[in-house]
Amino acid sequence: MNFKFSELVSQIIKGLKSYFEKNQIEVNENFYEELMNKLNIELSKPFNEQIFTPTQILNDYIKDALKEDLKITPHELGSELNNSLILWGIEKAKYFDDKSI
Protein backbone atom coordinates (compact mmCIF):
# COMPACT_ATOMS: atom_id res chain seq x y z
CA MET A 1 0.00 0.00 0.00
CA ASN A 2 1.65 3.23 -1.18
CA PHE A 3 -0.92 5.55 0.35
CA LYS A 4 0.22 7.45 3.43
CA PHE A 5 -2.79 7.20 5.71
CA SER A 6 -0.99 9.15 8.46
CA GLU A 7 -1.18 12.27 6.30
CA LEU A 8 -4.91 11.70 5.78
CA VAL A 9 -5.45 11.30 9.52
CA SER A 10 -3.52 14.52 10.23
CA GLN A 11 -5.60 16.42 7.68
CA ILE A 12 -8.84 15.10 9.20
CA ILE A 13 -7.79 16.27 12.67
CA LYS A 14 -6.58 19.65 11.38
CA GLY A 15 -9.76 20.21 9.38
CA LEU A 16 -11.99 19.13 12.26
CA LYS A 17 -10.24 21.49 14.69
CA SER A 18 -10.81 24.34 12.24
CA TYR A 19 -14.45 23.32 11.70
CA PHE A 20 -15.09 23.15 15.45
CA GLU A 21 -13.42 26.53 16.00
CA LYS A 22 -15.55 28.16 13.27
CA ASN A 23 -18.71 26.62 14.72
CA GLN A 24 -17.76 27.29 18.34
CA ILE A 25 -17.79 23.62 19.33
CA GLU A 26 -15.51 22.92 22.27
CA VAL A 27 -13.89 19.58 22.98
CA ASN A 28 -10.92 18.54 25.08
CA GLU A 29 -7.63 17.51 23.49
CA ASN A 30 -8.32 13.89 24.43
CA PHE A 31 -11.19 13.96 21.92
CA TYR A 32 -8.75 14.40 19.04
CA GLU A 33 -6.33 11.79 20.38
CA GLU A 34 -9.10 9.19 20.60
CA LEU A 35 -10.36 10.05 17.11
CA MET A 36 -6.82 9.82 15.74
CA ASN A 37 -6.45 6.40 17.37
CA LYS A 38 -9.70 5.14 15.82
CA LEU A 39 -8.69 6.43 12.38
CA ASN A 40 -5.21 4.92 12.64
CA ILE A 41 -6.55 1.52 13.66
CA GLU A 42 -8.99 1.32 10.76
CA LEU A 43 -6.85 2.91 8.05
CA SER A 44 -3.72 0.91 8.90
CA LYS A 45 -5.55 -2.27 7.92
CA PRO A 46 -5.20 -3.63 4.39
CA PHE A 47 -7.86 -2.14 2.12
CA ASN A 48 -9.82 -5.38 1.96
CA GLU A 49 -10.13 -5.38 5.77
CA GLN A 50 -11.24 -1.77 6.12
CA ILE A 51 -14.91 -1.67 6.97
CA PHE A 52 -15.47 2.09 7.30
CA THR A 53 -14.47 5.14 5.30
CA PRO A 54 -12.60 7.94 7.07
CA THR A 55 -15.73 10.09 6.95
CA GLN A 56 -17.84 7.34 8.52
CA ILE A 57 -15.31 6.91 11.32
CA LEU A 58 -15.28 10.66 11.91
CA ASN A 59 -19.05 11.09 12.01
CA ASP A 60 -19.65 7.94 14.09
CA TYR A 61 -17.06 9.09 16.62
CA ILE A 62 -18.56 12.58 16.85
CA LYS A 63 -22.02 11.11 17.32
CA ASP A 64 -20.83 8.80 20.11
CA ALA A 65 -18.49 11.24 21.87
CA LEU A 66 -20.51 14.45 21.57
CA LYS A 67 -24.01 13.03 21.26
CA GLU A 68 -24.35 15.18 18.15
CA ASP A 69 -25.29 13.99 14.67
CA LEU A 70 -23.39 16.62 12.68
CA LYS A 71 -22.80 14.64 9.45
CA ILE A 72 -19.64 16.51 8.54
CA THR A 73 -18.55 16.20 4.92
CA PRO A 74 -14.95 16.25 3.68
CA HIS A 75 -15.71 19.50 1.86
CA GLU A 76 -16.33 21.17 5.22
CA LEU A 77 -12.88 20.14 6.44
CA GLY A 78 -10.85 21.67 3.62
CA SER A 79 -9.64 21.06 0.10
CA GLU A 80 -6.43 19.30 1.22
CA LEU A 81 -8.49 16.65 2.98
CA ASN A 82 -10.83 16.40 0.02
CA ASN A 83 -7.87 15.70 -2.27
CA SER A 84 -6.39 13.15 0.14
CA LEU A 85 -9.69 11.31 0.35
CA ILE A 86 -9.84 11.13 -3.43
CA LEU A 87 -6.32 9.67 -3.46
CA TRP A 88 -7.30 7.19 -0.74
CA GLY A 89 -10.29 6.12 -2.84
CA ILE A 90 -8.13 5.73 -5.94
CA GLU A 91 -5.59 3.62 -4.05
CA LYS A 92 -8.37 1.46 -2.62
CA ALA A 93 -9.91 0.98 -6.07
CA LYS A 94 -6.49 0.06 -7.51
CA TYR A 95 -6.01 -2.48 -4.74
CA PHE A 96 -9.28 -4.22 -5.57
CA ASP A 97 -8.66 -3.96 -9.30
CA ASP A 98 -5.28 -5.65 -8.87
CA LYS A 99 -6.89 -8.39 -6.77
CA SER A 100 -9.45 -9.15 -9.49
CA ILE A 101 -6.81 -9.98 -12.11
N, CA, C and O atoms as a GROMACS GRO file, in nm:
protein
  404
    1MET      N    1   0.085  -0.118   0.000
    1MET     CA    2   0.000   0.000   0.000
    1MET      C    3   0.090   0.123   0.000
    1MET      O    4   0.165   0.145   0.095
    2ASN      N    5   0.083   0.203  -0.104
    2ASN     CA    6   0.165   0.323  -0.118
    2ASN      C    7   0.105   0.444  -0.048
    2ASN      O    8   0.176   0.540  -0.019
    3PHE      N    9  -0.023   0.439  -0.020
    3PHE     CA   10  -0.092   0.554   0.035
    3PHE      C   11  -0.047   0.581   0.178
    3PHE      O   12  -0.036   0.489   0.259
    4LYS      N   13  -0.021   0.706   0.209
    4LYS     CA   14   0.022   0.745   0.344
    4LYS      C   15  -0.100   0.788   0.425
    4LYS      O   16  -0.140   0.904   0.424
    5PHE      N   17  -0.158   0.690   0.496
    5PHE     CA   18  -0.279   0.720   0.570
    5PHE      C   19  -0.252   0.816   0.686
    5PHE      O   20  -0.345   0.884   0.731
    6SER      N   21  -0.129   0.823   0.735
    6SER     CA   22  -0.099   0.915   0.846
    6SER      C   23  -0.122   1.060   0.806
    6SER      O   24  -0.165   1.142   0.887
    7GLU      N   25  -0.093   1.092   0.680
    7GLU     CA   26  -0.118   1.227   0.630
    7GLU      C   27  -0.269   1.254   0.625
    7GLU      O   28  -0.314   1.364   0.659
    8LEU      N   29  -0.345   1.156   0.583
    8LEU     CA   30  -0.491   1.170   0.578
    8LEU      C   31  -0.547   1.193   0.718
    8LEU      O   32  -0.632   1.279   0.738
    9VAL      N   33  -0.499   1.116   0.814
    9VAL     CA   34  -0.545   1.130   0.952
    9VAL      C   35  -0.512   1.270   1.005
    9VAL      O   36  -0.596   1.334   1.068
   10SER      N   37  -0.392   1.317   0.979
   10SER     CA   38  -0.352   1.452   1.023
   10SER      C   39  -0.441   1.559   0.963
   10SER      O   40  -0.479   1.655   1.030
   11GLN      N   41  -0.475   1.543   0.835
   11GLN     CA   42  -0.560   1.642   0.768
   11GLN      C   43  -0.703   1.638   0.824
   11GLN      O   44  -0.768   1.742   0.835
   12ILE      N   45  -0.751   1.520   0.859
   12ILE     CA   46  -0.884   1.510   0.920
   12ILE      C   47  -0.886   1.585   1.053
   12ILE      O   48  -0.977   1.664   1.079
   13ILE      N   49  -0.786   1.562   1.136
   13ILE     CA   50  -0.779   1.627   1.267
   13ILE      C   51  -0.766   1.778   1.250
   13ILE      O   52  -0.836   1.854   1.317
   14LYS      N   53  -0.678   1.821   1.163
   14LYS     CA   54  -0.658   1.965   1.138
   14LYS      C   55  -0.787   2.030   1.088
   14LYS      O   56  -0.827   2.135   1.137
   15GLY      N   57  -0.852   1.967   0.992
   15GLY     CA   58  -0.976   2.021   0.938
   15GLY      C   59  -1.088   2.023   1.040
   15GLY      O   60  -1.166   2.118   1.045
   16LEU      N   61  -1.095   1.919   1.123
   16LEU     CA   62  -1.199   1.913   1.226
   16LEU      C   63  -1.178   2.021   1.332
   16LEU      O   64  -1.274   2.084   1.377
   17LYS      N   65  -1.053   2.042   1.371
   17LYS     CA   66  -1.024   2.149   1.469
   17LYS      C   67  -1.070   2.284   1.414
   17LYS      O   68  -1.130   2.363   1.486
   18SER      N   69  -1.040   2.309   1.288
   18SER     CA   70  -1.081   2.434   1.224
   18SER      C   71  -1.234   2.444   1.217
   18SER      O   72  -1.291   2.549   1.246
   19TYR      N   73  -1.298   2.335   1.179
   19TYR     CA   74  -1.445   2.332   1.170
   19TYR      C   75  -1.508   2.360   1.307
   19TYR      O   76  -1.601   2.439   1.318
   20PHE      N   77  -1.456   2.295   1.410
   20PHE     CA   78  -1.509   2.315   1.545
   20PHE      C   79  -1.487   2.459   1.592
   20PHE      O   80  -1.575   2.518   1.654
   21GLU      N   81  -1.371   2.515   1.561
   21GLU     CA   82  -1.342   2.652   1.600
   21GLU      C   83  -1.440   2.749   1.533
   21GLU      O   84  -1.495   2.838   1.598
   22LYS      N   85  -1.462   2.730   1.402
   22LYS     CA   86  -1.555   2.816   1.327
   22LYS      C   87  -1.697   2.805   1.380
   22LYS      O   88  -1.772   2.903   1.380
   23ASN      N   89  -1.734   2.686   1.426
   23ASN     CA   90  -1.871   2.662   1.472
   23ASN      C   91  -1.883   2.665   1.624
   23ASN      O   92  -1.986   2.626   1.680
   24GLN      N   93  -1.779   2.712   1.690
   24GLN     CA   94  -1.776   2.729   1.834
   24GLN      C   95  -1.816   2.601   1.909
   24GLN      O   96  -1.897   2.605   2.001
   25ILE      N   97  -1.758   2.491   1.867
   25ILE     CA   98  -1.779   2.362   1.933
   25ILE      C   99  -1.653   2.333   2.012
   25ILE      O  100  -1.544   2.326   1.955
   26GLU      N  101  -1.667   2.315   2.142
   26GLU     CA  102  -1.551   2.292   2.227
   26GLU      C  103  -1.541   2.146   2.267
   26GLU      O  104  -1.639   2.083   2.306
   27VAL      N  105  -1.420   2.095   2.255
   27VAL     CA  106  -1.389   1.958   2.298
   27VAL      C  107  -1.253   1.962   2.367
   27VAL      O  108  -1.175   2.056   2.348
   28ASN      N  109  -1.225   1.858   2.447
   28ASN     CA  110  -1.092   1.854   2.508
   28ASN      C  111  -0.995   1.787   2.411
   28ASN      O  112  -1.035   1.722   2.315
   29GLU      N  113  -0.866   1.804   2.439
   29GLU     CA  114  -0.763   1.751   2.349
   29GLU      C  115  -0.770   1.599   2.340
   29GLU      O  116  -0.733   1.541   2.237
   30ASN      N  117  -0.817   1.534   2.443
   30ASN     CA  118  -0.832   1.389   2.443
   30ASN      C  119  -0.928   1.343   2.333
   30ASN      O  120  -0.913   1.233   2.279
   31PHE      N  121  -1.024   1.426   2.300
   31PHE     CA  122  -1.119   1.396   2.192
   31PHE      C  123  -1.045   1.368   2.062
   31PHE      O  124  -1.073   1.270   1.993
   32TYR      N  125  -0.950   1.455   2.029
   32TYR     CA  126  -0.875   1.440   1.904
   32TYR      C  127  -0.782   1.320   1.908
   32TYR      O  128  -0.764   1.250   1.808
   33GLU      N  129  -0.723   1.295   2.024
   33GLU     CA  130  -0.633   1.179   2.038
   33GLU      C  131  -0.711   1.049   2.018
   33GLU      O  132  -0.662   0.958   1.950
   34GLU      N  133  -0.828   1.040   2.075
   34GLU     CA  134  -0.910   0.919   2.060
   34GLU      C  135  -0.956   0.902   1.914
   34GLU      O  136  -0.954   0.790   1.862
   35LEU      N  137  -0.995   1.011   1.852
   35LEU     CA  138  -1.036   1.005   1.711
   35LEU      C  139  -0.918   0.961   1.625
   35LEU      O  140  -0.934   0.877   1.537
   36MET      N  141  -0.801   1.019   1.650
   36MET     CA  142  -0.682   0.982   1.574
   36MET      C  143  -0.652   0.832   1.591
   36MET      O  144  -0.614   0.765   1.495
   37ASN      N  145  -0.668   0.782   1.711
   37ASN     CA  146  -0.645   0.640   1.737
   37ASN      C  147  -0.742   0.554   1.656
   37ASN      O  148  -0.700   0.456   1.594
   38LYS      N  149  -0.870   0.589   1.657
   38LYS     CA  150  -0.970   0.514   1.582
   38LYS      C  151  -0.940   0.516   1.431
   38LYS      O  152  -0.951   0.414   1.364
   39LEU      N  153  -0.903   0.632   1.380
   39LEU     CA  154  -0.869   0.643   1.238
   39LEU      C  155  -0.746   0.560   1.205
   39LEU      O  156  -0.743   0.489   1.104
   40ASN      N  157  -0.644   0.568   1.289
   40ASN     CA  158  -0.521   0.492   1.264
   40ASN      C  159  -0.546   0.342   1.266
   40ASN      O  160  -0.492   0.270   1.182
   41ILE      N  161  -0.626   0.296   1.358
   41ILE     CA  162  -0.655   0.152   1.366
   41ILE      C  163  -0.722   0.104   1.238
   41ILE      O  164  -0.682   0.004   1.180
   42GLU      N  165  -0.825   0.175   1.195
   42GLU     CA  166  -0.899   0.132   1.076
   42GLU      C  167  -0.818   0.148   0.947
   42GLU      O  168  -0.816   0.058   0.864
   43LEU      N  169  -0.752   0.262   0.932
   43LEU     CA  170  -0.685   0.290   0.805
   43LEU      C  171  -0.550   0.220   0.791
   43LEU      O  172  -0.495   0.214   0.681
   44SER      N  173  -0.497   0.167   0.899
   44SER     CA  174  -0.372   0.091   0.890
   44SER      C  175  -0.396  -0.052   0.843
   44SER      O  176  -0.301  -0.124   0.810
   45LYS      N  177  -0.521  -0.094   0.841
   45LYS     CA  178  -0.555  -0.227   0.792
   45LYS      C  179  -0.540  -0.232   0.640
   45LYS      O  180  -0.550  -0.129   0.574
   46PRO      N  181  -0.517  -0.351   0.586
   46PRO     CA  182  -0.520  -0.363   0.439
   46PRO      C  183  -0.657  -0.318   0.387
   46PRO      O  184  -0.758  -0.331   0.457
   47PHE      N  185  -0.660  -0.267   0.266
   47PHE     CA  186  -0.786  -0.214   0.212
   47PHE      C  187  -0.901  -0.313   0.220
   47PHE      O  188  -1.014  -0.274   0.248
   48ASN      N  189  -0.874  -0.439   0.195
   48ASN     CA  190  -0.982  -0.538   0.196
   48ASN      C  191  -1.036  -0.565   0.337
   48ASN      O  192  -1.140  -0.629   0.351
   49GLU      N  193  -0.967  -0.520   0.440
   49GLU     CA  194  -1.013  -0.538   0.577
   49GLU      C  195  -1.074  -0.411   0.637
   49GLU      O  196  -1.129  -0.414   0.747
   50GLN      N  197  -1.064  -0.303   0.564
   50GLN     CA  198  -1.124  -0.177   0.612
   50GLN      C  199  -1.275  -0.184   0.594
   50GLN      O  200  -1.324  -0.212   0.484
   51ILE      N  201  -1.346  -0.159   0.701
   51ILE     CA  202  -1.491  -0.166   0.697
   51ILE      C  203  -1.553  -0.028   0.676
   51ILE      O  204  -1.656  -0.015   0.609
   52PHE      N  205  -1.491   0.074   0.732
   52PHE     CA  206  -1.547   0.208   0.730
   52PHE      C  207  -1.459   0.306   0.653
   52PHE      O  208  -1.338   0.289   0.646
   53THR      N  209  -1.522   0.406   0.595
   53THR     CA  210  -1.447   0.514   0.530
   53THR      C  211  -1.401   0.612   0.639
   53THR      O  212  -1.456   0.612   0.749
   54PRO      N  213  -1.302   0.694   0.609
   54PRO     CA  214  -1.260   0.794   0.707
   54PRO      C  215  -1.375   0.885   0.752
   54PRO      O  216  -1.384   0.920   0.869
   55THR      N  217  -1.460   0.922   0.660
   55THR     CA  218  -1.573   1.009   0.695
   55THR      C  219  -1.672   0.938   0.787
   55THR      O  220  -1.727   0.999   0.879
   56GLN      N  221  -1.696   0.811   0.763
   56GLN     CA  222  -1.784   0.734   0.852
   56GLN      C  223  -1.726   0.725   0.992
   56GLN      O  224  -1.797   0.742   1.091
   57ILE      N  225  -1.596   0.699   1.001
   57ILE     CA  226  -1.531   0.691   1.132
   57ILE      C  227  -1.546   0.823   1.204
   57ILE      O  228  -1.582   0.826   1.322
   58LEU      N  229  -1.518   0.932   1.134
   58LEU     CA  230  -1.528   1.066   1.191
   58LEU      C  231  -1.668   1.094   1.244
   58LEU      O  232  -1.684   1.131   1.360
   59ASN      N  233  -1.768   1.076   1.161
   59ASN     CA  234  -1.905   1.109   1.201
   59ASN      C  235  -1.959   1.014   1.308
   59ASN      O  236  -2.032   1.058   1.397
   60ASP      N  237  -1.923   0.887   1.304
   60ASP     CA  238  -1.965   0.794   1.409
   60ASP      C  239  -1.901   0.831   1.542
   60ASP      O  240  -1.966   0.826   1.646
   61TYR      N  241  -1.775   0.869   1.538
   61TYR     CA  242  -1.706   0.909   1.662
   61TYR      C  243  -1.768   1.035   1.720
   61TYR      O  244  -1.792   1.042   1.841
   62ILE      N  245  -1.794   1.134   1.637
   62ILE     CA  246  -1.856   1.258   1.685
   62ILE      C  247  -1.992   1.228   1.747
   62ILE      O  248  -2.025   1.280   1.853
   63LYS      N  249  -2.070   1.145   1.681
   63LYS     CA  250  -2.202   1.111   1.732
   63LYS      C  251  -2.193   1.043   1.869
   63LYS      O  252  -2.270   1.076   1.959
   64ASP      N  253  -2.099   0.950   1.883
   64ASP     CA  254  -2.083   0.880   2.011
   64ASP      C  255  -2.026   0.970   2.120
   64ASP      O  256  -2.076   0.971   2.232
   65ALA      N  257  -1.921   1.044   2.087
   65ALA     CA  258  -1.849   1.124   2.187
   65ALA      C  259  -1.923   1.251   2.227
   65ALA      O  260  -1.923   1.290   2.344
   66LEU      N  261  -1.986   1.316   2.130
   66LEU     CA  262  -2.051   1.445   2.157
   66LEU      C  263  -2.202   1.437   2.163
   66LEU      O  264  -2.270   1.535   2.195
   67LYS      N  265  -2.254   1.320   2.132
   67LYS     CA  266  -2.401   1.303   2.126
   67LYS      C  267  -2.464   1.403   2.030
   67LYS      O  268  -2.573   1.455   2.053
   68GLU      N  269  -2.391   1.428   1.921
   68GLU     CA  270  -2.435   1.518   1.815
   68GLU      C  271  -2.427   1.444   1.682
   68GLU      O  272  -2.331   1.372   1.656
   69ASP      N  273  -2.528   1.461   1.599
   69ASP     CA  274  -2.529   1.399   1.467
   69ASP      C  275  -2.502   1.508   1.364
   69ASP      O  276  -2.594   1.554   1.296
   70LEU      N  277  -2.375   1.548   1.352
   70LEU     CA  278  -2.339   1.662   1.268
   70LEU      C  279  -2.329   1.629   1.120
   70LEU      O  280  -2.352   1.717   1.036
   71LYS      N  281  -2.296   1.506   1.085
   71LYS     CA  282  -2.280   1.464   0.945
   71LYS      C  283  -2.187   1.558   0.868
   71LYS      O  284  -2.226   1.621   0.769
   72ILE      N  285  -2.065   1.566   0.916
   72ILE     CA  286  -1.964   1.652   0.854
   72ILE      C  287  -1.916   1.587   0.724
   72ILE      O  288  -1.891   1.467   0.719
   73THR      N  289  -1.904   1.668   0.621
   73THR     CA  290  -1.855   1.620   0.492
   73THR      C  291  -1.708   1.659   0.476
   73THR      O  292  -1.662   1.754   0.540
   74PRO      N  293  -1.635   1.588   0.392
   74PRO     CA  294  -1.495   1.625   0.368
   74PRO      C  295  -1.480   1.768   0.318
   74PRO      O  296  -1.384   1.837   0.352
   75HIS      N  297  -1.575   1.813   0.239
   75HIS     CA  298  -1.571   1.950   0.186
   75HIS      C  299  -1.564   2.052   0.299
   75HIS      O  300  -1.497   2.155   0.286
   76GLU      N  301  -1.631   2.024   0.408
   76GLU     CA  302  -1.633   2.117   0.522
   76GLU      C  303  -1.500   2.120   0.598
   76GLU      O  304  -1.477   2.209   0.680
   77LEU      N  305  -1.414   2.023   0.571
   77LEU     CA  306  -1.288   2.014   0.644
   77LEU      C  307  -1.168   2.060   0.560
   77LEU      O  308  -1.054   2.049   0.606
   78GLY      N  309  -1.192   2.109   0.441
   78GLY     CA  310  -1.085   2.167   0.362
   78GLY      C  311  -1.050   2.092   0.236
   78GLY      O  312  -1.072   1.971   0.226
   79SER      N  313  -0.995   2.164   0.141
   79SER     CA  314  -0.964   2.106   0.010
   79SER      C  315  -0.848   2.005   0.017
   79SER      O  316  -0.846   1.909  -0.059
   80GLU      N  317  -0.753   2.026   0.108
   80GLU     CA  318  -0.643   1.930   0.122
   80GLU      C  319  -0.697   1.793   0.161
   80GLU      O  320  -0.656   1.691   0.105
   81LEU      N  321  -0.790   1.792   0.256
   81LEU     CA  322  -0.849   1.665   0.298
   81LEU      C  323  -0.929   1.605   0.183
   81LEU      O  324  -0.921   1.484   0.158
   82ASN      N  325  -1.004   1.688   0.116
   82ASN     CA  326  -1.083   1.640   0.002
   82ASN      C  327  -0.994   1.568  -0.099
   82ASN      O  328  -1.027   1.460  -0.147
   83ASN      N  329  -0.881   1.629  -0.132
   83ASN     CA  330  -0.787   1.570  -0.227
   83ASN      C  331  -0.728   1.440  -0.173
   83ASN      O  332  -0.713   1.343  -0.248
   84SER      N  333  -0.695   1.437  -0.046
   84SER     CA  334  -0.639   1.315   0.014
   84SER      C  335  -0.740   1.202   0.014
   84SER      O  336  -0.704   1.086  -0.007
   85LEU      N  337  -0.866   1.235   0.038
   85LEU     CA  338  -0.969   1.131   0.035
   85LEU      C  339  -0.988   1.075  -0.106
   85LEU      O  340  -1.012   0.955  -0.123
   86ILE      N  341  -0.976   1.160  -0.204
   86ILE     CA  342  -0.984   1.113  -0.343
   86ILE      C  343  -0.868   1.018  -0.370
   86ILE      O  344  -0.888   0.912  -0.431
   87LEU      N  345  -0.748   1.054  -0.326
   87LEU     CA  346  -0.632   0.967  -0.346
   87LEU      C  347  -0.648   0.834  -0.272
   87LEU      O  348  -0.612   0.728  -0.324
   88TRP      N  349  -0.702   0.840  -0.151
   88TRP     CA  350  -0.730   0.719  -0.074
   88TRP      C  351  -0.826   0.629  -0.152
   88TRP      O  352  -0.805   0.508  -0.162
   89GLY      N  353  -0.931   0.688  -0.207
   89GLY     CA  354  -1.029   0.612  -0.284
   89GLY      C  355  -0.968   0.550  -0.409
   89GLY      O  356  -0.999   0.436  -0.445
   90ILE      N  357  -0.880   0.625  -0.475
   90ILE     CA  358  -0.813   0.573  -0.594
   90ILE      C  359  -0.723   0.455  -0.557
   90ILE      O  360  -0.724   0.353  -0.625
   91GLU      N  361  -0.647   0.470  -0.450
   91GLU     CA  362  -0.559   0.362  -0.405
   91GLU      C  363  -0.640   0.238  -0.367
   91GLU      O  364  -0.600   0.125  -0.396
   92LYS      N  365  -0.753   0.259  -0.302
   92LYS     CA  366  -0.837   0.146  -0.262
   92LYS      C  367  -0.894   0.077  -0.386
   92LYS      O  368  -0.898  -0.046  -0.393
   93ALA      N  369  -0.938   0.155  -0.483
   93ALA     CA  370  -0.991   0.098  -0.607
   93ALA      C  371  -0.882   0.020  -0.682
   93ALA      O  372  -0.908  -0.088  -0.734
   94LYS      N  373  -0.760   0.075  -0.686
   94LYS     CA  374  -0.649   0.006  -0.751
   94LYS      C  375  -0.621  -0.126  -0.682
   94LYS      O  376  -0.596  -0.228  -0.747
   95TYR      N  377  -0.626  -0.125  -0.550
   95TYR     CA  378  -0.601  -0.248  -0.474
   95TYR      C  379  -0.700  -0.357  -0.515
   95TYR      O  380  -0.661  -0.471  -0.542
   96PHE      N  381  -0.828  -0.322  -0.521
   96PHE     CA  382  -0.928  -0.422  -0.557
   96PHE      C  383  -0.921  -0.460  -0.705
   96PHE      O  384  -0.951  -0.574  -0.741
   97ASP      N  385  -0.882  -0.365  -0.788
   97ASP     CA  386  -0.866  -0.396  -0.930
   97ASP      C  387  -0.752  -0.495  -0.950
   97ASP      O  388  -0.763  -0.590  -1.028
   98ASP      N  389  -0.642  -0.474  -0.878
   98ASP     CA  390  -0.528  -0.565  -0.887
   98ASP      C  391  -0.563  -0.705  -0.834
   98ASP      O  392  -0.512  -0.805  -0.884
   99LYS      N  393  -0.649  -0.711  -0.736
   99LYS     CA  394  -0.689  -0.839  -0.677
   99LYS      C  395  -0.782  -0.917  -0.770
   99LYS      O  396  -0.791  -1.039  -0.759
  100SER      N  397  -0.849  -0.848  -0.860
  100SER     CA  398  -0.945  -0.915  -0.949
  100SER      C  399  -0.879  -0.976  -1.072
  100SER      O  400  -0.943  -1.049  -1.148
  101ILE      N  401  -0.752  -0.947  -1.091
  101ILE     CA  402  -0.681  -0.998  -1.211
  101ILE      C  403  -0.636  -1.142  -1.187
  101ILE      O  404  -0.575  -1.203  -1.275
   0.00000   0.00000   0.00000
